[in-house]
Amino acid sequence: MMELKRQADSMKREMEQIKVEVEEGQVKIIMNGAQEVEKVEYNGEENLMLERAFNKALKESQKKVAKKMQGRLSDLGLGL
C-alpha cells in the first residue's frame, strides 16, 4: 500500500510540472497538469482572489464528480 502511495505522489509531482498558459483578451491564466490554477492576471496584474475562486470551484466540481462516479461504480458492482 505504501508503494502505491509513493507512486501516486510521484505522478502528482510530475503532473504539477506541466504548465498551461492561456490568454484571452486582458485575462491570462496559468494552470498546472494537476488542474490547479497557479496564476490569474487581469490587465497585467495578478489577481489572487480570482485564483483562489477558480481553485475552489475546481476542487468542488472534482468532489462532486468523484462522488457521482463512486455511485455509478457501485451500481455496476465495482464499488471501491
C-alpha positions in Angstrom: 0.0 0.0 0.0 2.9 2.4 0.8 4.3 1.7 -2.7 1.0 2.8 -4.3 1.0 6.0 -2.3 4.6 6.7 -3.3 3.8 6.1 -6.9 0.7 8.4 -6.7 2.7 11.1 -5.1 5.4 10.8 -7.7 2.8 11.0 -10.5 1.2 14.1 -8.9 4.6 15.9 -8.8 5.1 15.1 -12.5 1.7 16.5 -13.4 2.4 19.6 -11.4 5.4 20.3 -13.7 3.1 20.5 -16.7 2.2 24.2 -17.3 -0.5 25.6 -19.5 -0.8 29.3 -20.1 -3.9 30.8 -21.8 -4.6 34.4 -22.7 -8.0 35.7 -23.7 -8.2 39.4 -24.1 -6.9 41.0 -20.9 -7.0 37.8 -18.9 -4.1 35.3 -18.5 -4.4 32.1 -16.6 -1.6 29.6 -15.8 -2.6 26.1 -14.7 -0.5 23.0 -13.9 -1.2 19.5 -15.0 -2.8 18.7 -11.6 -5.5 21.1 -12.6 -4.5 23.8 -10.1 -4.7 27.4 -11.1 -1.3 28.9 -10.3 -1.8 32.4 -11.5 -4.6 34.7 -12.8 -3.8 38.1 -14.3 -6.2 40.7 -15.4 -4.9 43.8 -17.2 -1.4 42.6 -16.4 -2.0 42.5 -12.7 -2.1 39.3 -10.6 -5.5 38.7 -9.0 -5.2 36.3 -6.0 -8.9 36.4 -5.3 -9.8 35.1 -8.7 -7.0 32.4 -8.4 -8.5 31.2 -5.1 -12.0 31.3 -6.5 -11.0 29.2 -9.6 -9.2 26.6 -7.4 -12.1 26.4 -5.0 -14.6 25.8 -7.9 -12.3 23.2 -9.4 -12.0 21.3 -6.1 -15.7 21.4 -5.5 -16.5 20.1 -9.1 -13.9 17.4 -8.7 -15.5 16.2 -5.4 -19.0 16.1 -6.9 -17.8 14.2 -10.0 -15.9 11.7 -7.8 -19.0 11.2 -5.6 -21.1 10.6 -8.7 -18.6 8.2 -10.2 -18.5 6.2 -6.9 -22.2 5.8 -7.0 -22.1 4.7 -10.7 -19.3 2.2 -10.0 -21.3 0.8 -7.0 -24.4 0.4 -9.2 -22.2 -1.7 -11.6 -20.9 -3.8 -8.7 -17.5 -2.2 -8.9 -17.7 0.0 -5.8 -14.4 0.9 -4.2 
